[in-house]
Amino acid sequence: MKIIRSFFKYHFGFISLVIGIFVLSSIPGDRFPVISFDFGDKIVHVFLYFLLMIFTYISFSEQKIVDFKDKVLISSFLFSVLYGITDEIHQYFIPNRLCDIYDILSDTAGAVTGVVAVMIIIKRKINVF
């Protein structure tokens, strides 16, 4: 029971978000909901990759397979950015979707915002994680 509780506490958000982003990026462009305000899709990218960075940090800091405790923040950031890049490459192969450099930049901006949020939480020793 402790393993299941630990999974949901530390890893479920990360795994769900990774799968969710993949599923969303697999929807063909002509079936994808239209965001009707300027730069709306970029705001969605920033928000999703902000969350991905935070959930990746939580999951990586609590995993027991690889010991990289002193590099969790940079590893989480790199994973988030690389996932954004591979997600855009994946979209290249989906009908009516594009591989867009501005989406990659938005993903990176979200990950950077996540790093800043994690650093503020760590510095202030707020017990969130």
C-alpha positions as CSV (number, residue, x, y, z in Angstrom):
1,M,0.0,0.0,0.0
2,K,2.9,2.4,0.7
3,I,4.2,1.9,-2.8
4,I,0.9,2.8,-4.3
5,R,0.5,5.9,-2.1
6,S,4.1,6.9,-3.0
7,F,3.3,6.5,-6.7
8,F,0.3,8.7,-6.6
9,K,2.0,11.3,-4.4
10,Y,5.1,11.6,-6.5
11,H,4.8,10.1,-9.9
12,F,1.2,10.1,-11.1
13,G,1.1,13.7,-12.1
14,F,4.3,13.4,-14.1
15,I,3.2,10.3,-15.9
16,S,-0.3,11.6,-16.5
17,L,1.0,14.9,-18.0
18,V,3.5,13.2,-20.3
19,I,0.8,10.9,-21.6
20,G,-1.7,13.8,-21.8
21,I,0.7,16.0,-23.8
22,F,1.4,13.1,-26.2
23,V,-2.3,12.3,-26.7
24,L,-3.1,16.0,-27.3
25,S,-0.3,16.3,-29.8
26,S,-1.6,13.2,-31.6
27,I,-4.9,14.8,-32.5
28,P,-5.0,15.9,-36.2
29,G,-5.1,19.6,-36.7
30,D,-8.5,19.7,-38.3
31,R,-10.0,17.9,-35.2
32,F,-8.1,20.0,-32.7
33,P,-10.1,22.7,-30.8
34,V,-9.4,26.2,-32.0
35,I,-8.2,28.7,-29.4
36,S,-9.8,32.0,-30.4
37,F,-7.6,34.6,-28.8
38,D,-4.1,35.8,-29.9
39,F,-1.2,33.7,-28.8
40,G,-3.7,31.4,-27.0
41,D,-1.9,28.3,-28.1
42,K,1.4,29.7,-26.9
43,I,-0.1,30.4,-23.4
44,V,-1.3,26.8,-23.3
45,H,2.2,25.6,-24.2
46,V,3.8,27.7,-21.5
47,F,1.2,26.5,-18.9
48,L,1.6,22.8,-19.8
49,Y,5.4,22.9,-19.7
50,F,5.4,24.9,-16.5
51,L,3.4,22.0,-15.0
52,L,5.6,19.4,-16.7
53,M,8.7,21.0,-15.1
54,I,7.2,21.0,-11.6
55,F,5.8,17.4,-11.9
56,T,9.1,16.2,-13.4
57,Y,11.0,17.8,-10.5
58,I,8.8,16.1,-7.9
59,S,9.0,12.7,-9.7
60,F,12.7,12.9,-10.3
61,S,13.5,14.0,-6.8
62,E,11.6,11.0,-5.3
63,Q,12.7,8.2,-7.8
64,K,15.0,5.5,-6.5
65,I,16.5,4.1,-9.7
66,V,19.2,6.7,-10.5
67,D,21.0,8.7,-7.9
68,F,21.2,12.3,-9.2
69,K,19.8,14.1,-6.2
70,D,22.3,17.0,-6.7
71,K,21.2,17.5,-10.3
72,V,17.4,17.1,-10.1
73,L,16.6,20.6,-11.1
74,I,18.7,20.7,-14.2
75,S,17.7,17.2,-15.1
76,S,14.0,18.1,-14.8
77,F,14.5,21.2,-16.9
78,L,16.4,19.3,-19.6
79,F,13.8,16.6,-19.7
80,S,11.0,19.1,-20.0
81,V,12.7,21.0,-22.9
82,L,13.7,17.8,-24.7
83,Y,10.2,16.4,-24.3
84,G,8.9,19.7,-25.9
85,I,11.3,19.3,-28.8
86,T,10.4,15.6,-29.4
87,D,6.7,16.5,-29.1
88,E,7.0,19.1,-31.9
89,I,8.9,16.6,-34.0
90,H,6.1,14.1,-33.3
91,Q,3.5,16.7,-34.5
92,Y,5.3,17.0,-37.9
93,F,4.0,13.5,-38.7
94,I,0.4,14.2,-37.6
95,P,-2.0,15.4,-40.4
96,N,-2.6,19.2,-40.4
97,R,-0.1,19.8,-37.5
98,L,3.2,21.7,-37.6
99,C,6.6,21.4,-36.1
100,D,6.8,25.0,-34.9
101,I,9.9,26.6,-33.4
102,Y,7.7,29.1,-31.5
103,D,5.9,26.2,-29.8
104,I,9.4,24.9,-28.7
105,L,10.2,28.4,-27.4
106,S,6.9,28.5,-25.5
107,D,7.6,25.1,-24.1
108,T,11.0,26.3,-22.9
109,A,9.6,29.4,-21.4
110,G,7.2,27.3,-19.4
111,A,10.0,25.1,-18.2
112,V,12.1,28.1,-17.2
113,T,9.1,29.5,-15.3
114,G,8.8,26.1,-13.6
115,V,12.5,26.2,-12.6
116,V,12.0,29.7,-11.1
117,A,9.0,28.5,-9.2
118,V,10.8,25.5,-7.8
119,M,13.9,27.7,-6.9
120,I,11.6,30.1,-5.0
121,I,9.9,27.3,-3.2
122,I,13.2,25.7,-2.2
123,K,14.8,29.0,-1.2
124,R,11.8,29.9,1.0
125,K,11.8,26.4,2.4
126,I,8.1,26.1,1.7
127,N,6.9,22.5,2.3
128,V,5.1,22.0,-1.0
129,F,7.0,19.0,-2.3
